[in-house]
Amino acid sequence: MGDQKQLTFEEIDAHIKRANLADFEPGGKMHVTREMVSAAPSDVITRVCAIYHTIRPILQGLLLIPFIPSSWKTAIKAFISLMDNLCGKQ
C-alpha cells in the first residue's frame, strides 16, 4: 500500500459516485448469491473483486483516520493485502 498515493476525500467520493453500486445489490448484474459459489466460483471471484476495487479507496481512507485503533488498522491492512493478492491492484 505504501506504493500508492494517499487519496483525498474528494477523490474517494468521486470514485464511489462513479461506481454503479446498484449492480452489487440483489437483482444487480454483479450480485453474488450463496448458490453461485459452488455453481460458478470463477464468476464469483470476478464479482467479489469488482466490489473490492470499488470500496478499496474507502478502506485506504480509514487507515488515515487518527482515532482508528492500530489493531483495526492492522486488520484492514491484512484484508487489503489479501484482496490485492486475490484481485490485483487497479
N, C-alpha and C positions, 0 to 999 in steps of 0.2 A: 504494500500500500504506500510505502514511502516514495515510490517512483512516480506517483501521480500527484498532480497539483490539488490543493485544497479548493473545493468548490465553495462558492459563496451561496448564501441563502437564495439569492435571486436565480442563480444558475440551477440549483436543485429544484426550486419551484417551477422554473420554466421547463425543465426536463420532465417533471411529473405532469405538468399541464399538457405537454405534447403527447404523453402516453394515452392510449385508449384503454383505460382501466376497466371499462365495461367488458372488454374481451376476456378478462380473467374471472369475471363473476359468473355465477350459474347461468347457463344458456349462452355464454360468450364463446367465441371460437377457440380461445386458449384455456378455457376452464378445464380443470382436471377432476376426475371422479376416481373413487377407490377402484372401481371396476376396470378402469383404463390401465392401472398399474400393472396388472397381470396380463391384460389383453394386448397392450401396445406400450411396453416400457420405454422404448426409444422416443416415442411421441411424447410421453410424459416428461422425460428429461428435457426435451426441446421446450415444452411449455413451462416447466419449472424454471429453466434457465432464462426464458423470456421475462417472467415476472421478476426474477432475481436481478436481471440487468436493469429493470425499471426501478426497483427500490434500492439498489446498491448505493446511489448517492445519498439517500436518507441515512443508511447505516453509517456511511463515512461521516456524515454531518453529526451524527450522535457522538462520534468519537471526539469531536471538538468541544463538546459542552463540558465546562469545568466541573459541574456538580454531579456528573455521571460517575458512579464509583468505579475505581480501577478494575475491580473484579468483573463488572459488567462490560467494561471496555475490552477486557481480555476475552470474554465470551463472544462479543461482537467481532473482534479481530479473528478469532478462531473460525467463526461462521463464514466471514468474508473469505478467508483463506481456503476453506473447504469448497465453497461455491465457486471461487475463482479457478480452482483446480478442476472442478467438475465442468464448469460452463465456459471458462476462459474469461478474459477481461475484455471490455469493449471501450 
